[in-house]
Amino acid sequence: MALLRDRVTASSITAAARALDYSRPAVSMALAGRYEGRLDRLAQRVMERFGGVECPHLGVTITAQDCASNRNRPLPTGSTQSFRLWQACQRCPHNTDSGETPSC
């Protein structure tokens, strides 16, 4: 919801709704906590359209959810590449140490 709120603050509810292919009332109700539809689908669409973290290790933009997953997983022992990614994630500026998905 933080990503959606940021987008609405930067533009408008109408513009955010259009970018998500959702109705303005649906976005308004979601922000107010009264959305009766599938909030998981809306959240997924928000992440797809507005979420993204520039991964300094991979050099690409990944979803905030993938960033949190990489950062919070247990120490990998089966692959050098996985270990290096995990190690980079521990030192990353996007690492909030809270276990939450970053809202970048």
GROMACS elastic network, one bead per residue, 0.5 to 0.9 nm:
[ bonds ]
;  ai    aj funct       b0    kb
    1     4     6  0.50461   500
    1     5     6  0.60731   500
    1     6     6  0.85267   500
    1    30     6  0.82480   500
    1    31     6  0.71420   500
    1    43     6  0.72537   500
    1    46     6  0.82175   500
    2     5     6  0.50488   500
    2     6     6  0.60712   500
    2     7     6  0.85625   500
    2   103     6  0.65642   500
    3     6     6  0.51035   500
    3     7     6  0.61973   500
    3     8     6  0.86512   500
    3    46     6  0.71927   500
    3    47     6  0.77720   500
    3    50     6  0.67106   500
    3    51     6  0.68479   500
    3   103     6  0.59663   500
    3   104     6  0.77409   500
    4     7     6  0.50966   500
    4     8     6  0.61618   500
    4     9     6  0.85372   500
    4    16     6  0.75245   500
    4    27     6  0.85751   500
    4    31     6  0.79535   500
    4    43     6  0.86758   500
    4    46     6  0.65619   500
    4    47     6  0.88850   500
    4    50     6  0.76419   500
    5     8     6  0.51072   500
    5     9     6  0.60561   500
    5    10     6  0.85405   500
    5    13     6  0.88336   500
    5    31     6  0.72372   500
    6     9     6  0.50743   500
    6    10     6  0.61226   500
    6    11     6  0.86337   500
    7    10     6  0.50632   500
    7    11     6  0.61369   500
    7    12     6  0.73605   500
    7    13     6  0.81774   500
    7    15     6  0.86375   500
    7    16     6  0.63554   500
    7    50     6  0.76827   500
    8    11     6  0.51428   500
    8    13     6  0.50668   500
    8    14     6  0.81461   500
    8    15     6  0.75170   500
    8    16     6  0.59043   500
    8    17     6  0.88302   500
    9    12     6  0.62244   500
    9    13     6  0.81176   500
   11    14     6  0.82726   500
   11    15     6  0.62973   500
   11    16     6  0.71702   500
   12    15     6  0.52150   500
   12    16     6  0.61745   500
   12    17     6  0.84851   500
   13    16     6  0.51516   500
   13    17     6  0.59796   500
   13    18     6  0.85649   500
   13    24     6  0.62720   500
   13    25     6  0.87336   500
   13    27     6  0.68194   500
   13    28     6  0.67980   500
   14    17     6  0.51126   500
   14    18     6  0.61968   500
   14    19     6  0.86728   500
   14    23     6  0.79577   500
   14    24     6  0.53612   500
   14    25     6  0.88487   500
   14    27     6  0.83986   500
   15    18     6  0.51490   500
   15    19     6  0.62331   500
   15    20     6  0.86728   500
   15    24     6  0.84573   500
   16    19     6  0.51117   500
   16    20     6  0.62389   500
   16    21     6  0.85703   500
   16    22     6  0.84640   500
   16    24     6  0.81135   500
   16    27     6  0.79034   500
   17    20     6  0.50940   500
   17    21     6  0.59482   500
   17    23     6  0.56316   500
   17    24     6  0.52633   500
   17    25     6  0.85530   500
   17    26     6  0.79881   500
   17    27     6  0.60729   500
   17    28     6  0.87775   500
   18    22     6  0.62323   500
   18    23     6  0.71947   500
   18    24     6  0.77060   500
   19    22     6  0.78064   500
   19    49     6  0.74211   500
   19    50     6  0.89635   500
   20    23     6  0.85089   500
   20    42     6  0.82730   500
   20    45     6  0.64615   500
   20    46     6  0.67740   500
   20    49     6  0.68247   500
   20    50     6  0.88617   500
   21    45     6  0.88723   500
   22    25     6  0.84517   500
   22    26     6  0.65783   500
   22    27     6  0.69415   500
   22    42     6  0.83994   500
   23    26     6  0.52450   500
   23    27     6  0.65318   500
   23    28     6  0.87085   500
   24    27     6  0.52926   500
   24    28     6  0.61368   500
   24    29     6  0.86234   500
   25    29     6  0.59874   500
   25    30     6  0.84701   500
   26    29     6  0.51710   500
   26    30     6  0.61225   500
   26    31     6  0.86632   500
   26    34     6  0.89744   500
   26    35     6  0.64630   500
   26    36     6  0.86806   500
   26    37     6  0.82697   500
   27    30     6  0.50543   500
   27    31     6  0.62333   500
   27    32     6  0.86174   500
   27    35     6  0.79176   500
   27    42     6  0.86702   500
   28    31     6  0.52443   500
   28    32     6  0.62833   500
   28    33     6  0.87210   500
   28    34     6  0.85948   500
   28    35     6  0.82001   500
   29    33     6  0.60622   500
   29    36     6  0.82363   500
   30    33     6  0.50495   500
   30    34     6  0.57766   500
   30    36     6  0.82035   500
   30    37     6  0.88864   500
   30    39     6  0.76131   500
   30    42     6  0.85879   500
   31    34     6  0.76604   500
   31    35     6  0.79592   500
   32    35     6  0.76347   500
   33    36     6  0.88777   500
   35    38     6  0.80754   500
   35    39     6  0.71224   500
   36    39     6  0.75996   500
   37    40     6  0.87542   500
   37    41     6  0.85074   500
   37    42     6  0.84417   500
   38    41     6  0.54630   500
   38    42     6  0.66860   500
   38    43     6  0.88424   500
   39    42     6  0.50032   500
   39    43     6  0.60345   500
   39    44     6  0.84841   500
   40    43     6  0.50405   500
   40    44     6  0.60997   500
   40    45     6  0.86268   500
   41    44     6  0.50385   500
   41    45     6  0.61983   500
   41    46     6  0.85966   500
   42    45     6  0.50856   500
   42    46     6  0.61515   500
   42    47     6  0.86637   500
   43    46     6  0.50278   500
   43    47     6  0.62410   500
   43    48     6  0.86127   500
   44    47     6  0.51469   500
   44    48     6  0.61741   500
   44    49     6  0.86475   500
   45    49     6  0.60482   500
   45    50     6  0.81885   500
   46    49     6  0.52558   500
   46    50     6  0.54808   500
   46    51     6  0.66297   500
   47    50     6  0.54013   500
   47    52     6  0.72901   500
   47    63     6  0.67321   500
   47    64     6  0.73622   500
   47    65     6  0.79695   500
   48    51     6  0.59394   500
   48    52     6  0.79055   500
   48    63     6  0.73114   500
   49    52     6  0.83975   500
   51    62     6  0.82872   500
   51    63     6  0.56843   500
   51    64     6  0.59328   500
   51    65     6  0.84771   500
   51   103     6  0.72453   500
   51   104     6  0.69053   500
   52    61     6  0.58247   500
   52    62     6  0.53956   500
   52    64     6  0.54257   500
   52    65     6  0.86568   500
   52    67     6  0.88063   500
   52   103     6  0.82681   500
   52   104     6  0.65182   500
   53    60     6  0.82468   500
   53    61     6  0.52601   500
   53    62     6  0.53083   500
   53    63     6  0.58876   500
   53    64     6  0.56357   500
   53    66     6  0.89548   500
   53    67     6  0.71096   500
   53    94     6  0.79815   500
   53   102     6  0.81051   500
   53   103     6  0.83450   500
   53   104     6  0.59340   500
   54    57     6  0.89157   500
   54    58     6  0.84064   500
   54    59     6  0.68804   500
   54    60     6  0.57265   500
   54    62     6  0.63566   500
   54    63     6  0.86597   500
   54   104     6  0.87501   500
   55    58     6  0.54444   500
   55    59     6  0.54855   500
   55    60     6  0.56226   500
   55    61     6  0.58266   500
   55    62     6  0.65888   500
   55    67     6  0.76971   500
   55    89     6  0.87994   500
   55    92     6  0.84241   500
   55    94     6  0.84509   500
   56    59     6  0.51751   500
   56    60     6  0.74931   500
   56    61     6  0.88903   500
   56    88     6  0.84578   500
   56    92     6  0.75797   500
   56    93     6  0.88851   500
   57    60     6  0.82623   500
   57    84     6  0.88447   500
   57    85     6  0.68799   500
   57    88     6  0.64046   500
   57    89     6  0.79038   500
   57    92     6  0.84266   500
   58    61     6  0.82589   500
   58    62     6  0.89309   500
   58    85     6  0.79492   500
   62    65     6  0.81539   500
   62    66     6  0.63532   500
   62    67     6  0.66450   500
   63    66     6  0.52093   500
   63    67     6  0.63061   500
   63    68     6  0.87529   500
   64    68     6  0.62475   500
   64    69     6  0.85860   500
   64   101     6  0.57285   500
   64   102     6  0.56582   500
   64   103     6  0.67709   500
   64   104     6  0.72403   500
   65    68     6  0.51602   500
   65    69     6  0.61324   500
   65    70     6  0.86456   500
   65   100     6  0.87163   500
   65   101     6  0.56099   500
   65   102     6  0.76969   500
   66    70     6  0.60658   500
   66    71     6  0.84387   500
   66   101     6  0.85102   500
   67    70     6  0.53059   500
   67    71     6  0.61614   500
   67    72     6  0.86034   500
   67    89     6  0.80855   500
   67    94     6  0.81349   500
   67    95     6  0.85968   500
   67   101     6  0.73822   500
   67   102     6  0.77185   500
   68    71     6  0.50447   500
   68    72     6  0.58943   500
   68    73     6  0.83740   500
   68    89     6  0.89444   500
   68    94     6  0.88657   500
   68    95     6  0.79478   500
   68    99     6  0.67900   500
   68   100     6  0.66267   500
   68   101     6  0.51957   500
   68   102     6  0.69722   500
   69    72     6  0.53302   500
   69    73     6  0.59527   500
   69    99     6  0.87744   500
   69   101     6  0.83247   500
   70    73     6  0.57668   500
   70    74     6  0.89331   500
   70    85     6  0.75569   500
   70    86     6  0.62631   500
   70    89     6  0.69042   500
   71    74     6  0.85918   500
   71    85     6  0.85765   500
   71    86     6  0.61699   500
   71    87     6  0.85385   500
   71    88     6  0.86218   500
   71    89     6  0.51054   500
   71    90     6  0.63412   500
   71    92     6  0.87863   500
   71    95     6  0.70535   500
   71    97     6  0.88061   500
   71    99     6  0.80892   500
   72    75     6  0.89411   500
   72    86     6  0.84956   500
   72    89     6  0.86310   500
   72    90     6  0.86858   500
   72    97     6  0.86192   500
   72    99     6  0.62812   500
   72   100     6  0.89397   500
   73    76     6  0.79274   500
   73    86     6  0.78713   500
   74    86     6  0.85153   500
   75    82     6  0.88754   500
   75    83     6  0.69888   500
   75    86     6  0.69636   500
   75    87     6  0.84311   500
   76    79     6  0.69114   500
   76    80     6  0.84172   500
   76    82     6  0.62561   500
   76    83     6  0.53984   500
   76    86     6  0.73745   500
   77    80     6  0.75532   500
   77    82     6  0.79702   500
   77    83     6  0.66583   500
   78    82     6  0.76661   500
   78    83     6  0.79892   500
   79    82     6  0.52026   500
   79    83     6  0.61652   500
   79    84     6  0.86478   500
   80    83     6  0.50162   500
   80    84     6  0.61420   500
   80    85     6  0.86561   500
   81    84     6  0.51585   500
   81    85     6  0.62849   500
   81    86     6  0.86558   500
   82    85     6  0.51492   500
   82    86     6  0.61499   500
   82    87     6  0.85204   500
   83    86     6  0.50915   500
   83    87     6  0.60136   500
   83    88     6  0.85573   500
   84    87     6  0.50007   500
   84    88     6  0.60873   500
   84    89     6  0.85138   500
   85    88     6  0.51224   500
   85    89     6  0.61322   500
   85    90     6  0.87786   500
   86    89     6  0.50207   500
   86    90     6  0.64310   500
   87    90     6  0.52893   500
   87    91     6  0.69924   500
   87    92     6  0.88823   500
   88    91     6  0.54215   500
   88    92     6  0.60460   500
   89    93     6  0.84112   500
   89    94     6  0.80326   500
   89    95     6  0.67370   500
   90    93     6  0.88189   500
   90    95     6  0.65903   500
   90    97     6  0.86072   500
   91    94     6  0.85412   500
   91    95     6  0.70135   500
   92    95     6  0.53391   500
   92    96     6  0.88380   500
   93    96     6  0.77109   500
   94   102     6  0.67981   500
   94   104     6  0.81084   500
   95    98     6  0.80179   500
   95    99     6  0.84549   500
   95   102     6  0.78318   500
   96    99     6  0.71025   500
   96   100     6  0.75109   500
   96   101     6  0.86517   500
   96   102     6  0.72700   500
   97   100     6  0.79516   500
   98   101     6  0.85365   500
   99   102     6  0.87898   500
  100   103     6  0.89608   500
